[in-house]
Amino acid sequence: MRSTRTAHPLPPRRRRGAVLAIAAVLLTATACTSGQEAKDSRQGQTGFVSGTGRVSSFAPADRVKAPDFKGTTLDGKQWNFSDQAGKVVVLNVWGSWCPPCRKEAPDFAAAAKELGPNVQFIGLNTRDLDPAPAKKFVEAFEIPYPSIYDPAGKQLLLFRGQKISAVSIPATLVIDKQGKVASRVIGEVTKQTLLGMVNDAAAG
């Protein structure tokens, strides 16, 4: 006769440790999951947006005012959106830990150089708890414009009405000369797309 063994449950302390270990594995697995927006995919709640970005353009009558975001840049200077009146502003939300951000960085650098000082590019660096990796990112990709250091995402939360939230990285807003959001991209963006978005914002 085959003997049977009775399975003994883990002691409470070991059981709690096992649950925490499983939770840690699941968190690691989902931390860099792609998604379009939070409402499109629960898997994208803690990650970045990968692949080709989704572009949305808004007619002048449908544009909403951008919030008065501001902060200290990675090089220690104060930057205020309110000081940019009369200029088209390109806001790029990025993190040094985000592969799609690294992929699109050369296009941002090239577009900013081509458009010149009449268009204000500004980065919003988020989730980099240490500014050192963010500074290395800027140096490596020769980014010619400043980036606000926003590790906790406080400034990013101001853009919820424009459907940029802490789960949508990278993300880009083009703001027209009247301070209203003319277009946005959730995900990667190319130089040519950026140039087209800026031209549309300037014309409108």
HELIX and SHEET records of a PDB file:
HELIX    1   1 PRO A   12  THR A   30  1                                  19    
HELIX    2   2 ARG A   42  GLY A   44  5                                   3    
HELIX    3   3 PRO A   60  ASP A   62  5                                   3    
HELIX    4   4 PHE A   81  GLN A   84  5                                   4    
HELIX    5   5 PRO A   99  LEU A  115  1                                  17    
HELIX    6   6 GLY A  116  ASN A  118  5                                   3    
HELIX    7   7 PRO A  131  ALA A  140  1                                  10    
HELIX    8   8 LEU A  156  GLN A  162  5                                   7    
HELIX    9   9 LYS A  191  ALA A  203  1                                  13    
SHEET    1   A 6 ARG A  54  SER A  57  0                                        
SHEET    2   A 6 VAL A 181  ILE A 186 -1                                        
SHEET    3   A 6 ALA A 171  ILE A 175 -1                                        
SHEET    4   A 6 VAL A  88  TRP A  94 -1                                        
SHEET    5   A 6 VAL A 119  THR A 126  1                                        
SHEET    6   A 6 SER A 147  ASP A 150  1                                        
SHEET    1   B 2 LYS A  70  THR A  72  0                                        
SHEET    2   B 2 GLN A  78  ASN A  80 -1                                        
END                                                                             
